Amino acid sequence: MSTPENETPGFAGDDRFGGDADKLYASYRELEKKLGSALPAPTSDDGLEALFKRLGAPDSPDGYETPAGVDPTLADELRSFAAGARLTPAQFAKMAESMQSTRAAEFAAKTEATTNAQSAVEAEYGAAFPEAAARAKTAFEALPEDQRAAVDPTDPATFRLLEKLGAKVGPAGVAPLSAAPPASFDPEAVAEEGRKIMASAAFGDRFHPEHQIAKDEYTKRIMQLLEKGYEGVYDPRLTQRRSPW
């Protein structure tokens, strides 16, 4: 093997170790140690689990601490997921903080929207708002308890409907009787349609793409019943047949 004229034949690393074989050997042994402690690519579930442990993933959900500023209830909800996904404590903290920030933003947006909607309704009714609110409350409380969750009284359109219902129902919660409806009007059928709409996903979910359509259809049937002297789809004078659908 030939070498340049200005180099002396020898082992690799002459310049670094000054030709000292002991130093070269010690460096080689140190390199072996580093390579031996490197994380190998996992080839099995056991190897993958060992890798997660080396990265610091806790053995159970209890191993994750609640980050500062994060709702403990939210942290509890995320712990089981984090343990199942074998996240590290640092990854868990980032996820919890991100979720906390998202929830806070959603709550703030919902609160602002509710406040703006209420302000708009108050401005619409003006000085008559307290009386209108009382009528809306009367109508809301007249609804069956299992149906109230699907009704948002802070929604302007819903508030107007409740206010009209309250005016018809009156303080005693009973709609006044009126002349018998024409033969072409079937209150049982109209009420059944209204109950079917109220039980639909579109009516109960305000973010459903057909939510407004469902509300309008329900309102239409409620007004038809009110015009004929009925309290609503659960008027005690109706048989309240349950929907076959």
Beta strands, then each sheet from edge to edge (+ up, - down):
end
